[in-house]
Amino acid sequence: MVSRADRSEFAEWWWTVDKPLLGGVFTLMIGGVVLSLAGSPAVAERLGFDSFHFVNRHIAFFLPAMAVMIATSFLTPRLARRAALIVLCISLVLMLAVLFVGVENNGARRWLSFAGLSLQPSEFMKPAFVVICAWLFAENSRRTDIPGNVFALILLAIVVALLVAEPDFGQTMLIAVAWGALFFMAGLPWLWIVALGLAAIGGIFAAYTLLPHVAGRIDRFLSPGSGDTFQVDTAMESIMSGGWLGRGPGEGTVKRILPDAHTDFIFAVAAEEFGIVICIALVLVFAFVVIRGLSNSLRSEEAFTRLAAAGLVVLFGVQSVINMGVNLSILPAKGMTLPFISYGGSSMIAVAFGMGLILALTRRRPEPQRVTRSVIRREPAPSAA
């Protein structure tokens, strides 16, 4: 037990960090290990690996992810901003390098490979991008001589251009939604809302018109008979076969033919083996983390910490909704991981970095006290008798 009289750095962190939020995140991370045991052996065997190949790698990434989250949560808001700036700069350089020397998979270049490990720079870019944009918006409202909104828009254009070049339109939409939420919370004028809304509609229309694979995904979602919907159909079959209580750990059968059972469709595996009840519990944990994070962000008096924490929570929540929506066939198919649950080293460590930033920004810190100067009234000296 850490004493409140202890003035060490760890004791200060322990008494100021949001422990319920930390507990919710830890629950998700443990859930990811359990569901990796359920969803990945069949995929590993199909690919010619040892049955626990992905499980072992998931656990191997679990430990550094936990270390990154805890270490980041010790940062002050100023250090968190500096860390985000460094990560963003490195990520943008690596995203540019991906276009030339990246590993191509299914027609997309999103990964760098070295020493037997794959790195997806765009995953680390996302939380850092949100924090820096929050700082720019906050500075724009604090100092009229700094065009923070314009700089944030330029940064968005750079990031979107790199993502579209990979191409990765799912991440592009996610970044655009998080950026729009930040801009809205920063109090953007209605003219900006209309202009950005029209630009978003124009971008979606252009992607649908000019890019066949984007059009194909939207067409298959609107009209399933227009193309191959094997993964989504199999995921729905897996969910329905589990019923309320599931078939039991390791007893799922439909998951064995689901290509991305350990990544994009891990939610469907959870439904088949553990039932809809567990899926509802999983959704509630995600909802708790999002609501708790937003609630904590509202307590801050400083615009930067309020915007950054809220933006990171929006990023986390929207990514979770997209993954579960695809599994339930209520959103067009898109390869996006379920935070802390899906297999993926880059995703897990990057999400842990983002959650560490949320914990750092929402720690309870004493508000600056108003120092009032009291006027000392000097009584006149008594006259000599």
C-alpha positions as CSV (number, residue, x, y, z in Angstrom):
1,M,0.0,0.0,0.0
2,V,1.4,3.4,-1.0
3,S,1.2,6.0,1.8
4,R,-0.2,9.4,1.1
5,A,2.8,10.8,3.0
6,D,5.1,9.3,0.5
7,R,6.5,12.0,-1.8
8,S,8.1,9.7,-4.4
9,E,7.3,10.0,-8.1
10,F,5.5,6.7,-8.1
11,A,3.4,7.6,-5.1
12,E,2.4,10.9,-6.7
13,W,1.4,9.0,-9.9
14,W,-0.5,6.4,-7.9
15,W,-2.7,9.0,-6.1
16,T,-3.3,11.1,-9.2
17,V,-3.9,8.6,-12.0
18,D,-7.5,7.5,-12.7
19,K,-7.4,3.9,-11.4
20,P,-10.9,2.9,-12.6
21,L,-9.9,3.9,-16.2
22,L,-6.6,2.1,-15.8
23,G,-8.5,-1.0,-14.6
24,G,-10.8,-0.8,-17.6
25,V,-7.9,-0.7,-20.0
26,F,-6.1,-3.5,-18.2
27,T,-9.3,-5.6,-18.5
28,L,-9.3,-5.1,-22.3
29,M,-5.7,-6.1,-22.6
30,I,-6.2,-9.3,-20.6
31,G,-9.3,-9.9,-22.7
32,G,-7.2,-9.6,-25.8
33,V,-4.9,-12.4,-24.6
34,V,-7.8,-14.7,-23.9
35,L,-9.4,-14.0,-27.2
36,S,-6.1,-14.5,-29.0
37,L,-6.1,-18.1,-27.5
38,A,-9.5,-18.5,-29.1
39,G,-9.1,-16.9,-32.5
40,S,-5.5,-17.3,-33.6
41,P,-4.6,-21.1,-33.5
42,A,-6.7,-22.0,-36.4
43,V,-5.3,-19.1,-38.5
44,A,-1.7,-20.1,-37.5
45,E,-2.2,-23.7,-38.5
46,R,-3.8,-22.7,-41.8
47,L,-0.7,-20.5,-42.5
48,G,1.7,-23.4,-41.6
49,F,2.8,-21.9,-38.2
50,D,2.8,-23.5,-34.8
51,S,-0.7,-23.4,-33.3
52,F,0.3,-20.8,-30.6
53,H,2.5,-18.7,-33.0
54,F,0.2,-15.6,-32.8
55,V,-0.6,-16.2,-29.2
56,N,3.0,-16.1,-28.2
57,R,3.6,-13.0,-30.3
58,H,0.5,-11.3,-28.8
59,I,1.8,-12.0,-25.3
60,A,5.3,-10.7,-26.3
61,F,3.7,-7.4,-27.5
62,F,1.5,-7.2,-24.4
63,L,4.5,-6.6,-22.0
64,P,6.1,-3.7,-23.9
65,A,2.6,-2.2,-24.6
66,M,1.9,-2.2,-20.8
67,A,5.3,-0.7,-20.2
68,V,4.7,2.1,-22.8
69,M,1.3,2.9,-21.4
70,I,2.5,3.1,-17.8
71,A,5.7,5.1,-18.7
72,T,3.7,7.6,-20.8
73,S,1.1,8.1,-18.0
74,F,3.9,9.5,-15.8
75,L,4.4,12.5,-18.2
76,T,3.3,16.0,-17.5
77,P,1.0,17.7,-20.1
78,R,4.1,19.6,-21.5
79,L,6.2,16.5,-21.7
80,A,3.2,14.6,-23.3
81,R,3.0,17.3,-25.9
82,R,6.7,17.1,-26.7
83,A,6.6,13.3,-26.8
84,A,3.7,13.5,-29.2
85,L,5.6,15.9,-31.5
86,I,8.6,13.6,-31.6
87,V,6.5,10.6,-32.4
88,L,4.5,12.5,-35.0
89,C,7.7,13.7,-36.8
90,I,9.2,10.2,-36.8
91,S,5.9,8.6,-38.0
92,L,5.5,11.0,-40.9
93,V,9.1,10.3,-42.1
94,L,8.5,6.6,-41.8
95,M,5.1,6.9,-43.6
96,L,6.9,8.6,-46.5
97,A,9.5,5.8,-46.5
98,V,6.8,3.2,-46.6
99,L,5.7,4.5,-50.1
100,F,9.2,3.6,-51.5
101,V,10.5,0.7,-49.4
102,G,7.5,-0.6,-47.6
103,V,6.2,-4.2,-47.8
104,E,3.3,-4.6,-50.2
105,N,0.3,-6.6,-49.2
106,N,-3.0,-6.9,-51.1
107,G,-2.0,-3.9,-53.2
108,A,-1.2,-1.6,-50.3
109,R,2.1,-0.4,-48.8
110,R,1.6,0.2,-45.1
111,W,4.4,-1.7,-43.3
112,L,8.1,-1.5,-42.9
113,S,9.9,-4.8,-42.3
114,F,13.2,-5.2,-40.5
115,A,14.8,-7.9,-38.3
116,G,11.8,-10.1,-38.8
117,L,9.4,-7.5,-37.4
118,S,6.8,-5.4,-39.2
119,L,6.0,-1.8,-38.2
120,Q,3.0,0.2,-39.3
121,P,4.0,3.8,-38.8
122,S,0.4,5.1,-39.4
123,E,-0.7,3.5,-36.1
124,F,1.8,5.6,-34.1
125,M,0.9,8.7,-36.1
126,K,-2.7,8.7,-35.0
127,P,-2.4,9.5,-31.2
128,A,0.4,11.9,-31.8
129,F,-1.5,13.7,-34.6
130,V,-4.5,14.2,-32.3
131,V,-2.4,15.7,-29.5
132,I,-0.6,18.1,-31.8
133,C,-3.8,19.2,-33.4
134,A,-5.3,19.7,-30.0
135,W,-2.4,22.0,-29.1
136,L,-2.8,23.9,-32.3
137,F,-6.5,24.5,-31.8
138,A,-5.9,25.5,-28.2
139,E,-3.1,28.0,-29.2
140,N,-5.4,29.4,-31.8
141,S,-8.1,30.2,-29.2
142,R,-5.5,31.6,-26.8
143,R,-3.4,33.7,-29.1
144,T,-4.9,35.4,-32.1
145,D,-1.5,35.9,-33.7
146,I,-1.0,32.2,-34.1
147,P,-3.1,30.7,-37.0
148,G,-3.4,27.3,-35.2
149,N,-6.5,26.3,-37.1
150,V,-4.7,26.8,-40.4
151,F,-1.7,24.8,-39.3
152,A,-3.9,22.0,-38.1
153,L,-5.7,21.9,-41.5
154,I,-2.3,21.8,-43.3
155,L,-1.2,18.9,-41.0
156,L,-4.4,17.1,-41.8
157,A,-3.8,17.5,-45.5
158,I,-0.3,16.1,-45.2
159,V,-1.5,13.1,-43.2
160,V,-4.4,12.4,-45.5
161,A,-2.1,12.6,-48.5
162,L,0.3,10.0,-47.1
163,L,-2.6,7.7,-46.0
164,V,-4.3,7.9,-49.4
165,A,-1.0,7.2,-51.1
166,E,-0.5,3.9,-49.2
167,P,-3.6,3.5,-49.7
168,D,-5.5,3.3,-46.4
169,F,-8.9,4.9,-46.6
170,G,-10.1,3.4,-43.3
171,Q,-7.4,5.2,-41.4
172,T,-8.1,8.3,-43.5
173,M,-11.7,8.3,-42.4
174,L,-10.8,7.7,-38.8
175,I,-8.3,10.5,-38.7
176,A,-10.8,12.9,-40.4
177,V,-13.5,12.1,-37.9
178,A,-11.1,12.6,-34.9
179,W,-9.8,15.9,-36.4
180,G,-13.4,17.1,-37.1
181,A,-14.4,16.2,-33.5
182,L,-11.4,18.2,-32.2
183,F,-12.3,21.2,-34.4
184,F,-15.9,21.1,-33.3
185,M,-14.9,20.9,-29.6
186,A,-12.5,23.8,-30.1
187,G,-15.5,25.9,-31.2
188,L,-15.1,26.2,-35.0
189,P,-17.4,28.7,-36.8
190,W,-20.4,27.4,-38.7
191,L,-18.9,28.4,-42.0
192,W,-16.0,26.1,-41.4
193,I,-18.5,23.3,-40.5
194,V,-20.3,23.7,-43.8
195,A,-17.1,24.0,-45.8
196,L,-15.5,20.9,-44.2
197,G,-18.7,18.9,-44.5
198,L,-18.9,19.6,-48.2
199,A,-15.2,18.8,-48.6
200,A,-15.8,15.4,-46.8
201,I,-18.7,14.6,-49.1
202,G,-16.6,15.5,-52.1
203,G,-13.8,13.4,-50.9
204,I,-16.0,10.3,-50.4
205,F,-17.6,10.8,-53.8
206,A,-14.2,11.2,-55.5
207,A,-12.9,8.0,-53.8
208,Y,-16.0,6.1,-54.9
209,T,-15.7,7.4,-58.5
210,L,-11.9,7.1,-59.0
211,L,-10.9,4.1,-56.9
212,P,-12.5,0.7,-57.8
213,H,-11.7,-1.1,-54.6
214,V,-13.4,1.6,-52.5
215,A,-16.4,1.5,-54.8
216,G,-16.4,-2.3,-54.6
217,R,-16.6,-2.3,-50.8
218,I,-19.4,0.2,-50.7
219,D,-21.3,-1.6,-53.4
220,R,-20.9,-5.0,-51.6
221,F,-22.2,-3.4,-48.4
222,L,-25.2,-1.8,-50.1
223,S,-25.9,-4.8,-52.3
224,P,-24.3,-8.0,-50.9
225,G,-24.9,-9.9,-54.1
226,S,-22.7,-7.6,-56.2
227,G,-19.4,-9.2,-55.1
228,D,-17.5,-11.4,-52.7
229,T,-18.7,-11.0,-49.1
230,F,-17.2,-14.2,-47.8
231,Q,-15.5,-12.7,-44.7
232,V,-18.5,-10.6,-43.6
233,D,-20.9,-13.5,-44.2
234,T,-18.7,-15.9,-42.3
235,A,-18.3,-13.5,-39.4
236,M,-22.1,-13.2,-39.2
237,E,-22.5,-17.0,-39.3
238,S,-19.9,-17.2,-36.5
239,I,-21.8,-14.7,-34.4
240,M,-25.1,-16.5,-34.9
241,S,-23.7,-19.9,-34.2
242,G,-22.6,-18.9,-30.8
243,G,-26.0,-17.9,-29.5
244,W,-26.2,-16.2,-26.1
245,L,-23.7,-18.3,-24.2
246,G,-21.4,-19.5,-26.9
247,R,-20.1,-22.9,-28.0
248,G,-17.4,-22.9,-25.3
249,P,-13.6,-22.1,-25.4
250,G,-12.0,-23.9,-28.4
251,E,-15.2,-25.3,-29.6
252,G,-15.9,-22.8,-32.4
253,T,-16.0,-24.3,-35.9
254,V,-17.0,-21.4,-38.2
255,K,-13.9,-19.4,-37.0
256,R,-11.7,-22.0,-38.6
257,I,-12.6,-20.8,-42.1
258,L,-12.5,-17.1,-41.2
259,P,-9.3,-15.7,-42.8
260,D,-8.8,-12.8,-40.4
261,A,-10.2,-14.4,-37.2
262,H,-7.3,-13.2,-35.1
263,T,-7.3,-9.5,-36.3
264,D,-10.3,-7.8,-38.0
265,F,-12.9,-10.3,-37.0
266,I,-11.9,-11.3,-33.4
267,F,-15.2,-9.9,-32.2
268,A,-17.0,-12.6,-34.2
269,V,-14.8,-15.3,-32.7
270,A,-15.7,-14.0,-29.2
271,A,-19.4,-14.3,-30.1
272,E,-19.0,-17.8,-31.3
273,E,-17.0,-19.2,-28.4
274,F,-18.2,-17.1,-25.5
275,G,-21.6,-15.9,-26.6
276,I,-23.4,-12.7,-27.1
277,V,-23.4,-12.1,-23.4
278,I,-19.6,-11.8,-23.3
279,C,-19.7,-9.5,-26.4
280,I,-22.2,-7.2,-24.6
281,A,-19.8,-7.2,-21.6
282,L,-16.9,-6.3,-23.9
283,V,-18.9,-3.4,-25.4
284,L,-19.7,-2.2,-21.9
285,V,-16.0,-2.1,-21.0
286,F,-15.2,-0.1,-24.2
287,A,-18.1,2.2,-23.3
288,F,-16.9,2.6,-19.8
289,V,-13.4,3.6,-21.0
290,V,-14.8,6.1,-23.5
291,I,-17.3,7.7,-21.1
292,R,-14.8,7.8,-18.2
293,G,-12.1,9.3,-20.5
294,L,-14.5,12.0,-21.8
295,S,-15.7,12.8,-18.3
296,N,-12.1,13.2,-17.0
297,S,-11.2,15.5,-19.9
298,L,-14.1,17.8,-19.0
299,R,-12.6,18.4,-15.6
300,S,-9.5,20.2,-17.0
301,E,-9.4,24.0,-17.0
302,E,-6.7,24.1,-19.6
303,A,-7.9,24.0,-23.3
304,F,-5.0,21.8,-24.5
305,T,-5.4,19.0,-22.0
306,R,-9.2,19.1,-22.4
307,L,-9.1,18.9,-26.2
308,A,-6.2,16.4,-26.3
309,A,-7.7,13.9,-23.9
310,A,-11.2,14.2,-25.5
311,G,-9.7,13.8,-29.0
312,L,-7.7,10.7,-28.0
313,V,-10.8,9.1,-26.4
314,V,-12.8,9.9,-29.6
315,L,-10.1,8.2,-31.7
316,F,-10.2,5.1,-29.4
317,G,-14.0,4.9,-29.4
318,V,-14.5,5.5,-33.1
319,Q,-12.0,2.8,-34.0
320,S,-13.7,0.4,-31.7
321,V,-17.1,1.1,-33.2
322,I,-15.8,0.7,-36.8
323,N,-14.4,-2.7,-36.0
324,M,-17.5,-4.0,-34.2
325,G,-19.7,-2.4,-36.9
326,V,-17.9,-4.3,-39.6
327,N,-18.2,-7.6,-37.7
328,L,-22.0,-7.0,-37.3
329,S,-22.3,-6.1,-41.0
330,I,-23.7,-2.6,-40.2
331,L,-20.6,-0.8,-41.7
332,P,-18.7,-1.5,-45.0
333,A,-15.8,-3.9,-44.6
334,K,-12.6,-2.3,-43.5
335,G,-9.5,-3.8,-42.1
336,M,-9.2,-2.1,-38.7
337,T,-8.2,-3.7,-35.5
338,L,-10.2,-3.8,-32.3
339,P,-8.0,-1.9,-29.8
340,F,-6.1,-4.1,-27.3
341,I,-8.2,-7.2,-28.5
342,S,-7.0,-7.9,-32.1
343,Y,-3.6,-9.3,-32.9
344,G,-1.1,-6.7,-34.1
345,G,2.1,-5.4,-32.4
346,S,2.1,-1.9,-34.0
347,S,-1.6,-1.5,-33.1
348,M,-1.3,-2.7,-29.6
349,I,1.7,-0.5,-28.7
350,A,0.4,2.5,-30.5
351,V,-3.0,2.3,-28.7
352,A,-1.2,1.8,-25.4
353,F,0.8,5.0,-26.1
354,G,-2.5,6.8,-26.8
355,M,-4.1,5.5,-23.7
356,G,-1.0,6.4,-21.7
357,L,-1.4,10.0,-23.0
358,I,-5.0,10.0,-21.8
359,L,-4.0,8.8,-18.4
360,A,-1.2,11.5,-18.2
361,L,-3.4,14.3,-19.4
362,T,-6.3,13.4,-17.0
363,R,-4.3,12.9,-13.8
364,R,-5.6,15.0,-10.9
365,R,-3.4,17.9,-10.5
366,P,-3.8,20.9,-8.2
367,E,-5.3,23.9,-9.9
368,P,-3.1,27.0,-9.8
369,Q,-4.2,28.9,-6.7
370,R,-5.2,32.5,-7.0
371,V,-2.8,34.5,-4.9
372,T,-4.4,37.5,-3.5
373,R,-2.3,40.3,-2.0
374,S,-3.7,41.7,1.2
375,V,-3.1,45.3,1.9
376,I,-1.5,45.7,5.2
377,R,-2.9,48.7,6.9
378,R,-0.4,50.3,9.1
379,E,-1.9,51.8,12.2
380,P,-0.5,55.3,12.9
381,A,2.1,55.1,15.6
382,P,0.8,56.4,19.0
383,S,1.9,59.9,19.7
384,A,4.2,60.4,22.6
385,A,2.5,61.7,25.6
